[in-house]
Amino acid sequence: MRQNASLDASFWINCHRVGTLDQIFDYFRIYVCEEVKREILSPLSRIGILAQDAVIFQQKFSQGEVLVTEPTKIPKDTFHTAEDKAILLAEEMDFVLLIDNGPPFEYAIARGLKAINTAAFIVFLCSEDILSIQEAKLKLIALRGLLREAIIKQNLERIMLLGGE
């Protein structure tokens, strides 16, 4: 059963980098606020760069697989506007929050939200036998420099537990 999820650009971009974008739609109905949509599409609209993740996002949006909705409250300026709105949307609608940026992710967890980062999503895909242990390890290693090293290490350990090592 797919869950409703509020998406932040960081999660989308990192899932594209490690090749797990297609799986997002197997498990989640994706909702974004206008700021997140704009952020993901900015290479296309602002500077005309053909970024593959932006092209895929535009296709998914055009096909109705990404829906735009706004939180009803005005967010506090805690982080970047898009992150603040993604967090607030998840909170208001009781959605899962898909976000990779460290401080906003930690803030969401501290507020009791169901937040998932790309590393945890990779572990989940491995636990579902969508990814092999070796594929999952390689994808986690590919996230180095994009997520905190402690998050990478923690999820590599989780992968090892899945493999019985």
N, C-alpha and C positions, 0 to 999 in steps of 0.2 A: 504494500500500500504506500503510495507516494504521500509525503508530507509537504505542507506549505512551507516555503522558506523565503526569507528576506535575504537577498544577495548583495554583497559588497563587491566592488570592482576587484579588490585584491584577491579574493577567492577565485573569481572568474579567470583572471589573468594567470594566476599560478596553476589552476587546473588545465588551462590551455598549454602552458609551458611543459607540463608533465604528461599530457595526453589523456586526461580523464574528463574532459568536457562532456562527452556523450553520456557518460554514466550519471552525471548530475541529473539529467532528465528522467532517468530510470527510477530515481528515488525521491525527487522533489518536484513540486510545482513552483516555478520560480516567479517571485515578485520583486520588483525594483522600484525605487522612487526615481523621480525624474533626474535627480542629481547623479545617481549611480549610472543610469542609462547614458547620460551625457558624458560621464567620465569614461565609460567603456568605449563609447563611440567617438571620443575626442580625436583619436588619430585620423579618422575618416573625415569628420566634419570640420575640425579646426585647422589642421595642417595638411590634409590631403594625403597622408601616408596610408598605404594599404596594409593595415595590421590585420593579420589573419583572425585573431580573436575578435576584433571588432566586426569583421565581415560575418563571422559565424553568429555573433550576437545579433546583428541586424537581421540575418536570416531567421533565427529563432524568434525574434520579436515579430517579424512580418508573418510568420506562421502561427502566431498566437501562443507560442510556448514560453514566452516571457511576457509577463503582464506588469503594467505600470500602475502602482497605487501609492498614495501618499499617506503618511501618518496624519492623524487628526490634530495632534498637538504640535506645537512649535518646539523643536529640540533645543536643548542648551548647547552652547558652543563649547563642547567638551573636546572634540576632535575636529576632523574635517567635516564639512556639512554633509557630504554623502554618507560618511560613516555614522555620524550622529543620527541621520534619518533612517539608515538601514537598521540600526540598533532600536530606535524608537518604533519602527514599523514591526519588528519582531516582537517587541514588548507589548504593543497595543493589540496585535492580532494573534498573539500566542503562536508565532511562527518560529521555526528553527532559524537561527542566524548563521549564514555562511560567510565567514570573514577570516582573513589571514593576518591583518596588521595586529602586532602584539598588544600594545596598550588598549585599543578598542576591544579586542578579543577578551583580554583579562577583565576589563571593565564589565563586559556583558556577562561573563561567568560569575563575577562577584555580585551582579544584580539578579542572579538566578536564571538567566536565559539559557536556552539550549543552543549553545554556540559550537560550531564545527569549523575547524581549519582544514586546509588541504591535506596536511600530514595525517590527521585523524581519518579523513575520508579515504585516503589510500589504505590505511590499516583496515578500515571497514570493508573496502573492496577486496582486500586479501582474505579477510575472514569469510566473505561470501563466495570465495573461489572465483572471483572475476579476474583477479590478478594473482599470479604465482608469488611465492615468497621472494624469489629473485627479482621479479618485475617490481614488486613493491619496494624492495630495498633500493633499487636503482632510481625509482621515482623519488623516494625520500632523499637520497643523496643529491639528486638534481635540484632539490629545494634549498640546498645549502646557499647561504647568502641572501635568500629571500625570506626565510623564516628564522627565528632564533635557533641557535645551535642546540639549546636545551630541548626545544620542541622536536627537532630532528632526532636527537639522541633518544629521547623518551619513546618516540614512535618506532624507531629502529628496534628498541628493546621489545616493544609490543609485537613487532613482526617476528622476532626470534621466539617469543613465547608461542605464537601461532604455529611456528614450525617445529615446536617441541625441543628447541635447542636451549 
